[in-house]
Amino acid sequence: MIKFRLCYHKDDDIAWLNQLAQEGYAMTGFFAGFWHFDTCTPGEYEYQIDLSDSFFGVSNDYLELMRDTGIEYLGKFGFWIFLRKKKSDEPFLLYSDVESKLAHYQKIRFLFKIAAIVELICFLLETLAAAKGIRLAYYVLPVILIIILAMLSTITRTDAIIATLKEQNGEPADPRRRGADPVLLTGLFTNCVALLIKDTVPFSLMLQIAALFLMLVGIYRSRQIFRPWDD
């Protein structure tokens, strides 16, 4: 069985995999959003998703540690590592203490912030390409917009998890932290609409100028979320 699902919210994906395992479907592989499953005894496996320190591979020390603890390495895509083990009375946890969980989610947030910045730059470049009449950019822009929104959602949710872990660890929460500004999201969406109606509506140019202004204001208002070095 093959299912399509983008891997953004790690905790949601883990819960989804474990639910399918309870129904008798064991995940065996992942590539570019396509999850592969084989049948298994219901409840036979438990799953976890870890974050690698490298985009290109997994160290032998990491693989050896997983084998020594009875964890099966299923594969890797990007920075995500997919793991499973036979279900037992003990819950399958990779990070059990608050400090290690905090470091783990901070690393996830850092990587998604970098990726969001890269995607935002790509969005601006594709906007310029579309303004010059390059047709392919019209189709690429909505895809990039969806990716940006998914990444901002992940960053915001990870921020909330980090804030909770910091409170558990006795650290003060950051009152400035917030999600992506709605002005930025409005600007991104308006820009796509302006480009789609560029050749049919007379005021589309004014709408695109307004969209770019909203995007710049939104980026400034959301600057906290685009600071990858934040703790």
Summary of the structure (lengths in Angstrom):
residues: 231
radius of gyration: 20.8
end to end distance: 40.5
largest distance: 66.6
contacts: 640
relative contact order: 0.10
helix: 53%
strand: 16%
